[in-house]
Amino acid sequence: FPFRLFPLREHGMNWRAKPLTWQEIQAFKRSKEVMQRFIRAYQLMLRFYGIILINEETGELKRAENWAERFQNLNRFSHNNLRITRILKCLGEMGYEHYQVHLVKFFLTETLVKETLPNVKKSALDYFLFTIRNKRKRRELVHYAWQHFKPQNSFVWGPRDKLLKYR
């Protein structure tokens, strides 16, 4: 079987890769060694993207020292966006939903606030946001995106009336 670093319960681009079963995911979660390897794989990919996991407990992130060079790569090659979506979905499958929230907020901040990743913005809004399993956290992030989106009246990822009344 082709090995996947971030396996899912759905087919990806590689149709030879077998999707995980719910039982396999539960077995992974019960194995401390597997989960430690999973976090190491996540940290490896983050470093590739110019990001550092600064708190394993919370999932908090920051830019790596080489962020500018790595962000150039992210901006240049859109296939990275598919991988990031896959990582986000896998984080949810493996019980790291809090990691999902930090990673999506990181990309929303870099694309909408700091404007360092213009070519990731569409994926962050169309895909990354909607991998968030926790409905309340997803709403918070949609609201955060709306607050920083320019022009605000062109924001299509949530109903304007609800965004205005949020909180």
Residue pairs with C-beta under 8 A, 6 or more apart in sequence:
1 16
1 17
1 18
2 14
2 16
2 17
4 12
4 14
4 17
5 41
5 45
6 41
6 45
6 83
6 86
6 87
6 89
6 90
7 17
7 19
7 20
7 24
7 90
7 93
8 19
8 20
8 86
8 89
8 90
8 93
9 19
9 20
9 21
9 22
9 25
9 93
10 19
10 89
11 17
11 19
12 86
13 82
20 93
25 93
25 94
28 34
28 35
28 38
28 94
29 35
29 94
29 95
35 94
38 94
39 53
39 56
42 53
42 87
42 91
42 96
42 99
43 52
43 53
45 83
45 87
46 52
46 53
46 61
46 64
47 64
48 70
49 70
49 71
49 73
49 74
49 80
49 84
50 63
50 64
50 66
50 67
50 68
50 69
50 70
50 71
50 73
50 74
51 61
51 62
51 63
51 64
51 67
51 70
51 103
51 106
52 61
52 62
52 63
52 64
53 59
53 60
53 61
54 60
54 61
54 62
58 98
58 102
59 96
59 98
59 99
59 101
59 102
59 103
60 102
61 102
61 103
61 106
64 70
71 110
71 116
71 117
73 80
74 80
74 117
74 119
74 120
75 117
75 118
75 119
75 120
76 119
78 119
78 123
80 120
81 120
81 123
81 127
84 103
84 107
84 120
84 123
84 128
85 123
85 127
85 128
85 131
87 103
88 100
88 103
88 104
88 128
88 131
88 132
89 131
91 97
91 99
91 100
91 103
92 100
92 131
92 132
92 133
97 132
97 133
97 134
97 137
100 131
100 132
100 133
101 132
101 134
101 137
101 141
103 128
104 124
104 128
104 129
104 131
104 132
104 141
105 141
105 144
107 117
107 120
107 124
107 128
108 124
108 125
108 128
108 129
108 141
108 144
108 145
108 148
109 148
110 116
110 117
110 120
111 117
111 118
111 120
111 121
111 124
111 125
112 121
112 124
112 145
112 148
112 149
112 150
113 148
117 124
124 145
125 145
125 157
126 157
129 138
129 141
129 142
129 145
129 157
130 138
132 138
132 141
139 158
139 166
142 157
142 158
142 163
143 158
143 163
143 166
143 167
145 155
145 157
146 152
146 155
146 157
146 158
146 163
149 155
153 160
155 163
